[in-house]
Amino acid sequence: MACGLDFNVDADSGAYHGFYDIWVAKDSAGKRLMQNAPFVARPQDAKRLKAGLPVSAYCCWNGGVAMDASLCVLLYIMASLMRVFLFVFSVCLVDTCSNV
């Protein structure tokens, strides 16, 4: 996952107010990023950030992911076949009382 780092900077004074997405951004260990440097809990990640190098992320608000889509296609096909099966055979797998 690739994530940008968003910082709060006052438009008028240029004052720095810290990293913005602290409620969503998490490092590769699943820990929230901190508002101020070093931003990450793991020392090796802090060292990479300080050097301007990328670090792994678990999640973030403005992230991008590259992945093999074959699993998504397979799940879509399986779900489509299940819908056809349920329609053709009028099968109800769960009734309301079973969920109580």
C-alpha positions in Angstrom: 0.0 0.0 0.0 1.2 3.5 -0.8 0.1 6.4 1.3 0.7 10.1 1.1 1.5 12.0 4.3 -0.9 14.9 4.8 0.2 17.7 7.2 -1.7 20.6 8.8 0.0 23.8 7.7 -1.7 27.2 8.4 -2.3 28.9 5.1 -1.6 32.4 6.4 1.4 31.9 8.7 2.8 28.7 7.3 2.9 27.2 10.8 3.2 23.5 11.0 0.6 21.7 13.1 1.5 18.1 12.6 0.5 15.0 10.6 -3.2 15.2 9.7 -4.6 11.6 9.2 -3.8 10.2 12.7 -7.2 8.6 13.1 -6.9 6.5 10.0 -3.2 6.0 9.0 -1.6 2.9 10.5 1.9 1.5 10.1 2.7 -2.1 9.0 2.2 -3.3 12.6 -1.3 -1.8 12.7 -0.4 1.0 15.1 -1.7 4.5 14.4 0.7 7.1 13.1 1.6 9.9 15.5 0.9 13.6 14.9 4.6 14.6 15.2 7.9 13.2 14.1 9.0 10.4 13.9 5.3 9.6 13.1 5.8 5.8 13.3 6.5 3.6 16.3 9.0 1.2 14.8 12.6 2.6 14.8 13.5 1.1 11.5 10.5 2.9 9.9 11.4 6.2 11.5 14.9 5.9 10.1 13.5 5.2 6.6 11.1 8.2 6.8 13.9 10.5 8.0 16.0 9.4 5.0 13.0 10.1 2.7 12.5 6.4 1.9 9.1 4.7 1.8 7.8 2.6 4.7 5.1 -0.1 4.7 1.6 0.9 5.8 -1.4 -1.1 7.0 -4.0 1.4 6.0 -4.5 5.1 5.3 -7.2 7.5 4.1 -5.6 8.3 0.8 -3.9 5.1 -0.1 -3.4 3.2 -3.3 -3.0 -0.6 -3.6 -1.7 -2.8 -6.4 -2.9 -6.4 -6.3 -3.7 -9.4 -8.4 -7.4 -9.1 -9.3 -7.9 -12.8 -10.1 -9.2 -13.5 -6.6 -11.8 -10.8 -6.9 -12.9 -12.2 -10.3 -13.2 -15.7 -8.8 -15.3 -14.5 -5.9 -17.5 -12.5 -8.3 -18.1 -15.6 -10.4 -18.8 -17.8 -7.3 -21.3 -15.2 -5.9 -23.0 -15.0 -9.3 -23.3 -18.8 -9.5 -24.7 -18.9 -6.0 -27.4 -16.3 -6.9 -28.4 -18.3 -9.9 -28.6 -21.5 -7.8 -30.7 -19.8 -5.2 -33.1 -18.4 -7.8 -33.5 -21.6 -9.8 -34.0 -23.8 -6.8 -35.8 -21.2 -4.6 -33.5 -22.2 -1.8 -33.5 -20.2 1.4 -30.4 -20.9 3.4 -31.3 -18.9 6.5 -34.6 -18.0 8.0 -35.4 -15.2 10.4 -35.8 -17.5 13.4 -32.3 -19.0 12.9 -30.7 -15.6 13.4 -32.4 -14.9 16.8 
